[in-house]
Amino acid sequence: MIKLSMKQVQAQHGRKSKQPCFVISGRIIAIGKFKDEHPGGEDVMMEYAGLDATEAFESMRHSESAKRKVLELVIGEVVEMSDQVSSSDDDEKRLTNINTGTTSVQSPKTPRSSSGSRNNNSEQDHDESRKCSLQ
Ligand code: HEM
């Protein structure tokens, strides 16, 4: 079972992806195998690739067996990444903000040798925060 945010479903499982999926009731559904057999046609299925198809699915008043079929095609669930972050600790919040910001662009250009002058070597690279992850 994979866990993705809605944005990731959109980015990784859209029409043109290897494994198109849509979401029904928070479940990520692989369209591929079933789309050719779908009594309502392949096109309507692909139209929702990468999107939330819950309303469309419900509005067509699918039968119980159609609903069971949906469950067979589940490959994962949608989680909103921001919900996963523990908010119990102020430090964590701060690190998370850094993570979603621009931390990755710290180039380690601290000249150790050559010029010899260590004057302004403010070693900001000690920043442990980069180890923090959103998972
Ligand atoms: C994995 C998801 C889906 C499954 C397993 C599925 C399955 C089925 C099945 C078994 C039927 C035959 C009638 C029934 O038993 O209810 C059906 C009909 C239909 N489905 Fe889906 N469906 C899915 C998603 C969708 C979506 C997203 C749409 C978009 C609108 C859609 C549109 C339709 C339509 C229009 C029909 C009626 C076809 C007709 O009677 O001519 N289905 N579907």
Backbone and ligand atoms as CSV (ligand in chain L), in Angstrom:
chain,resi,resn,atom,element,x,y,z
A,1,MET,N,N,0.836,-1.212,0.000
A,1,MET,CA,C,0.000,0.000,0.000
A,1,MET,C,C,0.870,1.261,0.000
A,2,ILE,N,N,0.613,2.108,-0.973
A,2,ILE,CA,C,1.370,3.345,-0.975
A,2,ILE,C,C,0.553,4.448,-0.313
A,3,LYS,N,N,1.249,5.433,0.193
A,3,LYS,CA,C,0.572,6.590,0.788
A,3,LYS,C,C,1.073,7.838,0.089
A,4,LEU,N,N,0.146,8.533,-0.523
A,4,LEU,CA,C,0.532,9.729,-1.277
A,4,LEU,C,C,-0.395,10.881,-0.939
A,5,SER,N,N,0.110,12.076,-1.136
A,5,SER,CA,C,-0.783,13.223,-1.021
A,5,SER,C,C,-1.535,13.346,-2.349
A,6,MET,N,N,-2.595,14.120,-2.339
A,6,MET,CA,C,-3.381,14.304,-3.562
A,6,MET,C,C,-2.504,14.902,-4.673
A,7,LYS,N,N,-1.610,15.787,-4.262
A,7,LYS,CA,C,-0.712,16.400,-5.245
A,7,LYS,C,C,0.173,15.356,-5.910
A,8,GLN,N,N,0.634,14.419,-5.095
A,8,GLN,CA,C,1.498,13.375,-5.651
A,8,GLN,C,C,0.735,12.448,-6.586
A,9,VAL,N,N,-0.515,12.155,-6.225
A,9,VAL,CA,C,-1.326,11.325,-7.124
A,9,VAL,C,C,-1.427,12.019,-8.475
A,10,GLN,N,N,-1.684,13.308,-8.397
A,10,GLN,CA,C,-1.828,14.095,-9.627
A,10,GLN,C,C,-0.529,14.079,-10.446
A,11,ALA,N,N,0.581,14.247,-9.746
A,11,ALA,CA,C,1.862,14.336,-10.441
A,11,ALA,C,C,2.356,12.976,-10.947
A,12,GLN,N,N,2.080,11.934,-10.180
A,12,GLN,CA,C,2.686,10.635,-10.516
A,12,GLN,C,C,1.740,9.658,-11.205
A,13,HIS,N,N,0.443,9.903,-11.098
A,13,HIS,CA,C,-0.510,8.922,-11.633
A,13,HIS,C,C,-1.552,9.541,-12.557
A,14,GLY,N,N,-1.136,10.543,-13.291
A,14,GLY,CA,C,-2.042,11.173,-14.253
A,14,GLY,C,C,-2.203,10.327,-15.509
A,15,ARG,N,N,-2.910,10.851,-16.467
A,15,ARG,CA,C,-3.170,10.165,-17.739
A,15,ARG,C,C,-1.940,9.579,-18.392
A,16,LYS,N,N,-0.858,10.382,-18.368
A,16,LYS,CA,C,0.310,9.974,-19.148
A,16,LYS,C,C,1.265,9.093,-18.367
A,17,SER,N,N,0.943,8.825,-17.133
A,17,SER,CA,C,1.869,8.032,-16.332
A,17,SER,C,C,1.772,6.555,-16.692
A,18,LYS,N,N,2.737,5.787,-16.223
A,18,LYS,CA,C,2.730,4.347,-16.482
A,18,LYS,C,C,1.571,3.676,-15.778
A,19,GLN,N,N,1.234,4.230,-14.629
A,19,GLN,CA,C,0.146,3.620,-13.861
A,19,GLN,C,C,-0.901,4.680,-13.497
A,20,PRO,N,N,-1.800,4.947,-14.432
A,20,PRO,CA,C,-2.828,5.956,-14.131
A,20,PRO,C,C,-3.739,5.499,-12.986
A,21,CYS,N,N,-4.040,6.439,-12.125
A,21,CYS,CA,C,-4.906,6.130,-10.970
A,21,CYS,C,C,-5.856,7.291,-10.742
A,22,PHE,N,N,-6.963,7.020,-10.098
A,22,PHE,CA,C,-7.750,8.106,-9.521
A,22,PHE,C,C,-8.092,7.747,-8.089
A,23,VAL,N,N,-8.739,8.699,-7.446
A,23,VAL,CA,C,-9.015,8.505,-6.025
A,23,VAL,C,C,-10.515,8.411,-5.808
A,24,ILE,N,N,-10.932,7.390,-5.064
A,24,ILE,CA,C,-12.336,7.306,-4.651
A,24,ILE,C,C,-12.338,7.132,-3.143
A,25,SER,N,N,-13.008,8.041,-2.470
A,25,SER,CA,C,-13.099,8.015,-1.009
A,25,SER,C,C,-11.744,7.828,-0.326
A,26,GLY,N,N,-10.772,8.553,-0.778
A,26,GLY,CA,C,-9.457,8.527,-0.138
A,26,GLY,C,C,-8.602,7.332,-0.516
A,27,ARG,N,N,-9.133,6.449,-1.364
A,27,ARG,CA,C,-8.339,5.298,-1.791
A,27,ARG,C,C,-7.787,5.548,-3.187
A,28,ILE,N,N,-6.554,5.138,-3.383
A,28,ILE,CA,C,-5.941,5.303,-4.694
A,28,ILE,C,C,-6.228,4.054,-5.522
A,29,ILE,N,N,-6.892,4.268,-6.662
A,29,ILE,CA,C,-7.365,3.163,-7.487
A,29,ILE,C,C,-6.575,3.103,-8.786
A,30,ALA,N,N,-5.982,1.951,-9.069
A,30,ALA,CA,C,-5.265,1.783,-10.339
A,30,ALA,C,C,-6.280,1.522,-11.445
A,31,ILE,N,N,-6.261,2.360,-12.457
A,31,ILE,CA,C,-7.270,2.282,-13.515
A,31,ILE,C,C,-6.898,1.244,-14.579
A,32,GLY,N,N,-5.593,1.095,-14.781
A,32,GLY,CA,C,-5.046,0.342,-15.894
A,32,GLY,C,C,-5.751,-0.957,-16.257
A,33,LYS,N,N,-5.762,-1.892,-15.322
A,33,LYS,CA,C,-6.273,-3.231,-15.638
A,33,LYS,C,C,-7.749,-3.228,-15.996
A,34,PHE,N,N,-8.472,-2.347,-15.344
A,34,PHE,CA,C,-9.931,-2.426,-15.472
A,34,PHE,C,C,-10.520,-1.556,-16.576
A,35,LYS,N,N,-9.781,-0.545,-16.985
A,35,LYS,CA,C,-10.414,0.444,-17.871
A,35,LYS,C,C,-10.988,-0.164,-19.161
A,36,ASP,N,N,-10.320,-1.189,-19.683
A,36,ASP,CA,C,-10.825,-1.797,-20.924
A,36,ASP,C,C,-12.130,-2.556,-20.706
A,37,GLU,N,N,-12.322,-3.002,-19.472
A,37,GLU,CA,C,-13.545,-3.782,-19.185
A,37,GLU,C,C,-14.684,-2.912,-18.676
A,38,HIS,N,N,-14.382,-1.666,-18.399
A,38,HIS,CA,C,-15.388,-0.814,-17.753
A,38,HIS,C,C,-16.637,-0.649,-18.624
A,39,PRO,N,N,-17.806,-1.040,-18.113
A,39,PRO,CA,C,-19.031,-0.930,-18.907
A,39,PRO,C,C,-19.339,0.506,-19.326
A,40,GLY,N,N,-18.851,1.453,-18.553
A,40,GLY,CA,C,-19.080,2.866,-18.883
A,40,GLY,C,C,-18.034,3.419,-19.839
A,41,GLY,N,N,-17.100,2.592,-20.249
A,41,GLY,CA,C,-16.088,3.013,-21.216
A,41,GLY,C,C,-14.757,3.416,-20.591
A,42,GLU,N,N,-13.747,3.348,-21.418
A,42,GLU,CA,C,-12.388,3.661,-20.963
A,42,GLU,C,C,-12.200,5.166,-20.776
A,43,ASP,N,N,-12.828,5.921,-21.642
A,43,ASP,CA,C,-12.597,7.365,-21.638
A,43,ASP,C,C,-12.978,8.034,-20.327
A,44,VAL,N,N,-14.137,7.646,-19.790
A,44,VAL,CA,C,-14.551,8.289,-18.538
A,44,VAL,C,C,-13.574,7.956,-17.414
A,45,MET,N,N,-13.019,6.766,-17.477
A,45,MET,CA,C,-12.051,6.385,-16.445
A,45,MET,C,C,-10.804,7.263,-16.567
A,46,MET,N,N,-10.286,7.360,-17.788
A,46,MET,CA,C,-9.047,8.113,-17.996
A,46,MET,C,C,-9.227,9.612,-17.750
A,47,GLU,N,N,-10.437,10.067,-17.941
A,47,GLU,CA,C,-10.720,11.475,-17.694
A,47,GLU,C,C,-10.377,11.863,-16.255
A,48,TYR,N,N,-10.480,10.900,-15.366
A,48,TYR,CA,C,-10.243,11.197,-13.953
A,48,TYR,C,C,-8.862,10.795,-13.468
A,49,ALA,N,N,-8.010,10.357,-14.387
A,49,ALA,CA,C,-6.664,9.956,-13.972
A,49,ALA,C,C,-5.968,11.103,-13.240
A,50,GLY,N,N,-5.455,10.813,-12.076
A,50,GLY,CA,C,-4.759,11.825,-11.276
A,50,GLY,C,C,-5.686,12.687,-10.447
A,51,LEU,N,N,-6.992,12.426,-10.561
A,51,LEU,CA,C,-7.964,13.291,-9.877
A,51,LEU,C,C,-8.815,12.511,-8.871
A,52,ASP,N,N,-9.627,13.243,-8.153
A,52,ASP,CA,C,-10.578,12.619,-7.237
A,52,ASP,C,C,-11.864,12.309,-8.003
A,53,ALA,N,N,-12.174,11.013,-8.118
A,53,ALA,CA,C,-13.338,10.607,-8.906
A,53,ALA,C,C,-14.519,10.211,-8.013
A,54,THR,N,N,-14.431,10.542,-6.752
A,54,THR,CA,C,-15.466,10.101,-5.817
A,54,THR,C,C,-16.870,10.535,-6.257
A,55,GLU,N,N,-16.988,11.832,-6.546
A,55,GLU,CA,C,-18.325,12.343,-6.888
A,55,GLU,C,C,-18.845,11.734,-8.180
A,56,ALA,N,N,-17.955,11.637,-9.164
A,56,ALA,CA,C,-18.361,11.071,-10.455
A,56,ALA,C,C,-18.815,9.627,-10.258
A,57,PHE,N,N,-18.039,8.897,-9.485
A,57,PHE,CA,C,-18.371,7.494,-9.256
A,57,PHE,C,C,-19.720,7.359,-8.562
A,58,GLU,N,N,-19.915,8.150,-7.535
A,58,GLU,CA,C,-21.170,8.091,-6.768
A,58,GLU,C,C,-22.358,8.529,-7.625
A,59,SER,N,N,-22.132,9.566,-8.405
A,59,SER,CA,C,-23.261,10.126,-9.146
A,59,SER,C,C,-23.784,9.160,-10.211
A,60,MET,N,N,-22.963,8.178,-10.597
A,60,MET,CA,C,-23.408,7.207,-11.597
A,60,MET,C,C,-24.171,6.049,-10.952
A,61,ARG,N,N,-24.371,6.124,-9.687
A,61,ARG,CA,C,-25.110,5.083,-8.957
A,61,ARG,C,C,-24.621,3.684,-9.305
A,62,HIS,N,N,-23.344,3.491,-9.144
A,62,HIS,CA,C,-22.755,2.176,-9.410
A,62,HIS,C,C,-23.333,1.116,-8.478
A,63,SER,N,N,-23.376,-0.100,-8.991
A,63,SER,CA,C,-23.930,-1.223,-8.224
A,63,SER,C,C,-22.972,-1.646,-7.108
A,64,GLU,N,N,-23.463,-2.534,-6.263
A,64,GLU,CA,C,-22.623,-3.066,-5.183
A,64,GLU,C,C,-21.423,-3.811,-5.760
A,65,SER,N,N,-21.651,-4.514,-6.860
A,65,SER,CA,C,-20.521,-5.265,-7.420
A,65,SER,C,C,-19.478,-4.316,-8.005
A,66,ALA,N,N,-19.925,-3.174,-8.512
A,66,ALA,CA,C,-18.972,-2.175,-8.998
A,66,ALA,C,C,-18.134,-1.656,-7.825
A,67,LYS,N,N,-18.791,-1.477,-6.685
A,67,LYS,CA,C,-18.066,-0.980,-5.501
A,67,LYS,C,C,-17.056,-2.011,-5.010
A,68,ARG,N,N,-17.454,-3.279,-5.108
A,68,ARG,CA,C,-16.504,-4.328,-4.708
A,68,ARG,C,C,-15.306,-4.335,-5.654
A,69,LYS,N,N,-15.586,-4.094,-6.907
A,69,LYS,CA,C,-14.508,-4.069,-7.898
A,69,LYS,C,C,-13.513,-2.961,-7.579
A,70,VAL,N,N,-14.063,-1.815,-7.184
A,70,VAL,CA,C,-13.191,-0.698,-6.823
A,70,VAL,C,C,-12.190,-1.143,-5.755
A,71,LEU,N,N,-12.689,-1.865,-4.769
A,71,LEU,CA,C,-11.820,-2.276,-3.664
A,71,LEU,C,C,-10.696,-3.217,-4.137
A,72,GLU,N,N,-10.990,-3.983,-5.179
A,72,GLU,CA,C,-9.947,-4.878,-5.714
A,72,GLU,C,C,-8.821,-4.106,-6.382
A,73,LEU,N,N,-9.134,-2.879,-6.785
A,73,LEU,CA,C,-8.152,-2.113,-7.557
A,73,LEU,C,C,-7.365,-1.113,-6.706
A,74,VAL,N,N,-7.595,-1.162,-5.417
A,74,VAL,CA,C,-6.927,-0.205,-4.529
A,74,VAL,C,C,-5.432,-0.519,-4.432
A,75,ILE,N,N,-4.613,0.509,-4.619
A,75,ILE,CA,C,-3.171,0.301,-4.443
A,75,ILE,C,C,-2.602,1.154,-3.306
A,76,GLY,N,N,-3.430,2.003,-2.735
A,76,GLY,CA,C,-2.901,2.838,-1.663
A,76,GLY,C,C,-3.944,3.801,-1.141
A,77,GLU,N,N,-3.480,4.735,-0.326
A,77,GLU,CA,C,-4.420,5.715,0.196
A,77,GLU,C,C,-3.822,7.112,0.187
A,78,VAL,N,N,-4.721,8.064,0.199
A,78,VAL,CA,C,-4.284,9.460,0.178
A,78,VAL,C,C,-4.070,9.952,1.602
A,79,VAL,N,N,-2.918,10.503,1.821
A,79,VAL,CA,C,-2.664,11.145,3.115
A,79,VAL,C,C,-2.204,12.563,2.815
A,80,GLU,N,N,-2.621,13.485,3.623
A,80,GLU,CA,C,-2.119,14.839,3.418
A,80,GLU,C,C,-0.859,14.968,4.236
A,81,MET,N,N,0.249,15.247,3.578
A,81,MET,CA,C,1.543,15.254,4.244
A,81,MET,C,C,1.587,16.192,5.449
A,82,SER,N,N,0.924,17.315,5.328
A,82,SER,CA,C,0.995,18.285,6.422
A,82,SER,C,C,0.380,17.712,7.697
A,83,ASP,N,N,-0.549,16.774,7.552
A,83,ASP,CA,C,-1.176,16.159,8.724
A,83,ASP,C,C,-0.225,15.230,9.452
A,84,GLN,N,N,0.800,14.803,8.747
A,84,GLN,CA,C,1.699,13.831,9.355
A,84,GLN,C,C,2.696,14.466,10.297
A,85,VAL,N,N,2.860,15.759,10.181
A,85,VAL,CA,C,3.867,16.413,10.985
A,85,VAL,C,C,3.389,16.563,12.415
A,86,SER,N,N,4.190,16.057,13.324
A,86,SER,CA,C,3.831,16.189,14.728
A,86,SER,C,C,3.912,17.644,15.126
A,87,SER,N,N,2.869,18.134,15.705
A,87,SER,CA,C,2.894,19.553,16.053
A,87,SER,C,C,3.029,19.732,17.560
A,88,SER,N,N,3.482,18.679,18.228
A,88,SER,CA,C,3.572,18.743,19.681
A,88,SER,C,C,4.760,19.580,20.135
A,89,ASP,N,N,5.704,19.774,19.271
A,89,ASP,CA,C,6.962,20.347,19.683
A,89,ASP,C,C,7.307,21.552,18.810
A,90,ASP,N,N,7.617,22.651,19.430
A,90,ASP,CA,C,7.915,23.864,18.666
A,90,ASP,C,C,9.083,23.682,17.727
A,91,ASP,N,N,10.112,22.991,18.222
A,91,ASP,CA,C,11.295,22.773,17.400
A,91,ASP,C,C,10.947,22.064,16.120
A,92,GLU,N,N,10.111,21.051,16.278
A,92,GLU,CA,C,9.739,20.274,15.101
A,92,GLU,C,C,9.071,21.149,14.065
A,93,LYS,N,N,8.207,22.020,14.547
A,93,LYS,CA,C,7.493,22.896,13.624
A,93,LYS,C,C,8.493,23.731,12.843
A,94,ARG,N,N,9.460,24.247,13.604
A,94,ARG,CA,C,10.424,25.129,12.970
A,94,ARG,C,C,11.216,24.366,11.901
A,95,LEU,N,N,11.665,23.156,12.266
A,95,LEU,CA,C,12.446,22.364,11.323
A,95,LEU,C,C,11.631,22.026,10.087
A,96,THR,N,N,10.372,21.764,10.314
A,96,THR,CA,C,9.521,21.428,9.181
A,96,THR,C,C,9.426,22.595,8.220
A,97,ASN,N,N,9.305,23.785,8.793
A,97,ASN,CA,C,9.229,24.955,7.926
A,97,ASN,C,C,10.488,25.085,7.100
A,98,ILE,N,N,11.600,24.837,7.754
A,98,ILE,CA,C,12.858,24.930,7.030
A,98,ILE,C,C,12.863,23.927,5.895
A,99,ASN,N,N,12.390,22.740,6.216
A,99,ASN,CA,C,12.395,21.688,5.203
A,99,ASN,C,C,11.593,22.036,3.962
A,100,THR,N,N,10.475,22.666,4.185
A,100,THR,CA,C,9.645,22.996,3.037
A,100,THR,C,C,10.162,24.251,2.351
A,101,GLY,N,N,11.147,24.876,2.967
A,101,GLY,CA,C,11.687,26.104,2.409
A,101,GLY,C,C,12.891,25.851,1.531
A,102,THR,N,N,13.968,26.531,1.807
A,102,THR,CA,C,15.070,26.520,0.845
A,102,THR,C,C,16.364,25.932,1.395
A,103,THR,N,N,16.277,25.019,2.313
A,103,THR,CA,C,17.498,24.499,2.932
A,103,THR,C,C,18.463,23.843,1.959
A,104,SER,N,N,17.930,23.247,0.934
A,104,SER,CA,C,18.777,22.432,0.067
A,104,SER,C,C,19.842,23.220,-0.682
A,105,VAL,N,N,19.755,24.530,-0.654
A,105,VAL,CA,C,20.660,25.310,-1.486
A,105,VAL,C,C,21.903,25.793,-0.746
A,106,GLN,N,N,22.217,25.179,0.371
A,106,GLN,CA,C,23.422,25.592,1.075
A,106,GLN,C,C,24.639,24.920,0.461
A,107,SER,N,N,25.367,25.653,-0.357
A,107,SER,CA,C,26.539,25.020,-0.959
A,107,SER,C,C,27.694,25.069,0.032
A,108,PRO,N,N,28.378,23.945,0.193
A,108,PRO,CA,C,29.461,23.887,1.187
A,108,PRO,C,C,30.728,24.543,0.665
A,109,LYS,N,N,30.656,25.850,0.493
A,109,LYS,CA,C,31.799,26.561,-0.078
A,109,LYS,C,C,32.689,27.164,0.999
A,110,THR,N,N,32.940,26.420,2.040
A,110,THR,CA,C,33.782,26.973,3.093
A,110,THR,C,C,35.234,26.695,2.751
A,111,PRO,N,N,35.934,27.723,2.309
A,111,PRO,CA,C,37.331,27.527,1.899
A,111,PRO,C,C,38.201,27.139,3.071
A,112,ARG,N,N,38.669,25.923,3.065
A,112,ARG,CA,C,39.463,25.417,4.185
A,112,ARG,C,C,40.941,25.714,3.974
A,113,SER,N,N,41.399,25.538,2.752
A,113,SER,CA,C,42.831,25.660,2.502
A,113,SER,C,C,43.171,26.960,1.780
A,114,SER,N,N,43.960,26.864,0.788
A,114,SER,CA,C,44.462,27.930,-0.080
A,114,SER,C,C,44.598,29.282,0.598
A,115,SER,N,N,43.689,30.143,0.434
A,115,SER,CA,C,43.815,31.537,0.878
A,115,SER,C,C,44.245,31.658,2.341
A,116,GLY,N,N,43.973,30.649,3.113
A,116,GLY,CA,C,44.450,30.640,4.491
A,116,GLY,C,C,43.632,31.477,5.435
A,117,SER,N,N,43.036,32.512,4.966
A,117,SER,CA,C,42.289,33.359,5.892
A,117,SER,C,C,40.995,32.688,6.310
A,118,ARG,N,N,40.890,32.405,7.594
A,118,ARG,CA,C,39.698,31.719,8.080
A,118,ARG,C,C,38.711,32.725,8.655
A,119,ASN,N,N,39.015,33.976,8.449
A,119,ASN,CA,C,38.230,35.015,9.126
A,119,ASN,C,C,36.712,34.811,9.142
A,120,ASN,N,N,36.137,34.814,7.963
A,120,ASN,CA,C,34.672,34.786,7.987
A,120,ASN,C,C,34.092,33.414,7.665
A,121,ASN,N,N,34.610,32.457,8.347
A,121,ASN,CA,C,34.230,31.088,8.019
A,121,ASN,C,C,32.962,30.629,8.717
A,122,SER,N,N,32.118,31.506,9.038
A,122,SER,CA,C,30.951,31.151,9.862
A,122,SER,C,C,30.352,29.830,9.397
A,123,GLU,N,N,30.619,28.788,10.131
A,123,GLU,CA,C,30.246,27.424,9.705
A,123,GLU,C,C,28.773,27.154,9.839
A,124,GLN,N,N,28.024,27.697,8.926
A,124,GLN,CA,C,26.580,27.491,9.038
A,124,GLN,C,C,26.189,26.075,8.652
A,125,ASP,N,N,27.141,25.340,8.120
A,125,ASP,CA,C,26.808,24.007,7.655
A,125,ASP,C,C,26.561,23.018,8.776
A,126,HIS,N,N,26.775,23.462,10.001
A,126,HIS,CA,C,26.499,22.560,11.112
A,126,HIS,C,C,25.015,22.309,11.276
A,127,ASP,N,N,24.283,23.059,10.573
A,127,ASP,CA,C,22.837,23.006,10.705
A,127,ASP,C,C,22.289,21.588,10.617
A,128,GLU,N,N,21.950,21.034,11.761
A,128,GLU,CA,C,21.452,19.652,11.805
A,128,GLU,C,C,20.063,19.543,11.217
A,129,SER,N,N,19.423,20.684,11.024
A,129,SER,CA,C,18.020,20.637,10.628
A,129,SER,C,C,17.797,19.921,9.320
A,130,ARG,N,N,18.816,19.833,8.515
A,130,ARG,CA,C,18.613,19.211,7.219
A,130,ARG,C,C,18.298,17.728,7.329
A,131,LYS,N,N,18.598,17.170,8.492
A,131,LYS,CA,C,18.300,15.755,8.670
A,131,LYS,C,C,16.812,15.518,8.895
A,132,CYS,N,N,16.134,16.574,9.232
A,132,CYS,CA,C,14.724,16.409,9.555
A,132,CYS,C,C,13.948,16.021,8.301
A,133,SER,N,N,13.067,15.064,8.467
A,133,SER,CA,C,12.271,14.707,7.296
A,133,SER,C,C,10.803,14.812,7.643
A,134,LEU,N,N,9.997,14.905,6.601
A,134,LEU,CA,C,8.554,15.056,6.825
A,134,LEU,C,C,7.874,13.751,7.168
A,135,GLN,N,N,8.546,12.635,6.961
A,135,GLN,CA,C,7.848,11.372,7.206
A,135,GLN,C,C,7.689,11.063,8.677
L,1,HEM,C1,C,-12.597,1.736,-10.541
L,1,HEM,C2,C,-13.681,2.496,-10.661
L,1,HEM,C3,C,-14.914,2.037,-11.358
L,1,HEM,C4,C,-15.463,0.807,-11.423
L,1,HEM,C5,C,-14.950,-0.477,-10.761
L,1,HEM,C6,C,-16.642,0.910,-12.239
L,1,HEM,C7,C,-17.452,-0.139,-12.535
L,1,HEM,C8,C,-18.604,-0.068,-13.282
L,1,HEM,C9,C,-19.530,-1.140,-13.521
L,1,HEM,C10,C,-19.371,-2.558,-12.970
L,1,HEM,C11,C,-20.525,-0.667,-14.273
L,1,HEM,C12,C,-21.784,-1.434,-14.741
L,1,HEM,C13,C,-22.992,-0.963,-13.928
L,1,HEM,C14,C,-22.844,-1.278,-12.458
L,1,HEM,O1,O,-22.609,-2.446,-12.109
L,1,HEM,O2,O,-22.976,-0.330,-11.671
L,1,HEM,C15,C,-20.229,0.724,-14.539
L,1,HEM,C16,C,-21.001,1.563,-15.293
L,1,HEM,C17,C,-20.718,2.871,-15.522
L,1,HEM,N1,N,-19.680,3.602,-15.012
L,1,HEM,FE1,FE,-18.241,2.897,-13.836
L,1,HEM,N2,N,-16.807,2.192,-12.645
L,1,HEM,C18,C,-15.768,2.921,-12.128
L,1,HEM,C19,C,-15.534,4.264,-12.275
L,1,HEM,C20,C,-16.304,5.093,-12.990
L,1,HEM,C21,C,-16.080,6.501,-13.125
L,1,HEM,C22,C,-14.964,7.304,-12.459
L,1,HEM,C23,C,-17.021,6.968,-13.933
L,1,HEM,C24,C,-17.106,8.395,-14.323
L,1,HEM,C25,C,-18.162,9.058,-14.501
L,1,HEM,C26,C,-17.880,5.869,-14.325
L,1,HEM,C27,C,-18.944,5.923,-15.169
L,1,HEM,C28,C,-19.775,4.875,-15.471
L,1,HEM,C29,C,-20.925,4.981,-16.343
L,1,HEM,C30,C,-21.365,6.230,-17.085
L,1,HEM,C31,C,-21.523,3.738,-16.365
L,1,HEM,C32,C,-22.810,3.364,-17.081
L,1,HEM,C33,C,-22.572,2.634,-18.337
L,1,HEM,C34,C,-23.887,2.302,-18.970
L,1,HEM,O3,O,-24.790,1.869,-18.274
L,1,HEM,O4,O,-23.995,2.486,-20.174
L,1,HEM,N3,N,-17.411,4.736,-13.721
L,1,HEM,N4,N,-19.064,1.063,-13.927
